Amino acid sequence: MSAPSSTAPHRAGFACFVGRPNAGKSTLTNALVGTKVAITSNRPQTTRHTVRGIVHRPEAQLVLVDTPGLHKPRTLLGERLNDVVRTTWAEVDVVGFCLPADQKIGPGDRFIAAELAKLKKRTPKIAVVTKTDLVDSKALAEQLIAVDKLGRDVGVDWAEIVPVSAVNGEQVQLLCDLLVPLVPESPPLYPDGDLTDEPEQVMVAELIREAALEGVRDELPHSIAVVVEEMLPREDRPQDKPLLDIHAYLYIERPSQKGIVIGPKGSRLKEVGSRSRKHIEALLGTPVYLDLHVKVAKDWQRDPKQLRRLGF
């Protein structure tokens, strides 16, 4: 990358990715930041709160706000997640609307595009056609035309339409190049080297939840919440052999779900522990002892008191 000319002003600002569940928003955020700051899963609706990933360039700093997928809510949790999306995109400098290349534009996409049309005219909107690695060039061309038409139908004037593959890294840097001029001139908003402003405890809980979602039945994703009760360095350890004790609870809604999460003779829970521990150790840079327990919080998605306690 060539060094910016000394006369070019530094830019910094907020960009958010929106789209229906499972449109590739979290994977794209991670690809742009260059490390895992948002949990990804082939289960839709895995992002529960906005994650800020920070992209540092010599000439700019992009703060990426990842949002839950906008969807037709069936629970109080669903309504709160939709509120998070609308609040977020009203406050950012640029909005990226993610539409997967391998799925025809549907009612969910039209609903979001119509919502975007109501946004302040001066907020630039980029259409990002994701998952291009899953289609051939003919299907991609058809999707790009369909996305252009969608904008015209609802009255959104796309600043750009960009096809990307976050998995292969194709056009990810181009997308970054296109986002930078759309944020205001500003000194950096975060110290150099910061990749997210998420508290470590929240990120650890998210990594555990991601591991818990792997390979479980379809009815479970919405029903798992993870709370890290404490993270404490183990006492009496030699300095060169530290160990961090992490105690966390996985909350589900019904007693019948407990067996699914724990698995025969505790095998699934053990797998969740070992899979998430690797990611947690990479994130925190220290060996970890992970203590996981499963608890039932009856119908927590519909109970305002429990939602508050679980951080929603």
Secondary structure, DSSP 8 states (H G I E B T S, - for coil): -----TTS--EEEEEEEE-STTSSHHHHHHHHHTS--S---SSS----S-EEEEEEETTEEEEEEE--------SHHHHHHHHHHHHHHHH-SEEEEEEETTS---HHHHHHHHHHHTS-TTS-EEEEEE-GGGS-HHHHHHHHHHHHHHHHHHT---SEEEE-BTTTTBTHHHHHHHHGGGS-B---SS-TT--B-S-HHHHHHHHHHHHHHTT--TTSGGG-EEEEEEEEE-TT--TTS--EEEEEEEEESSHHHHHHHH-GGGHHHHHHHHHHHHHHHHHHTS-EEEEEEEEE-TTGGG-HHHHHHTT-
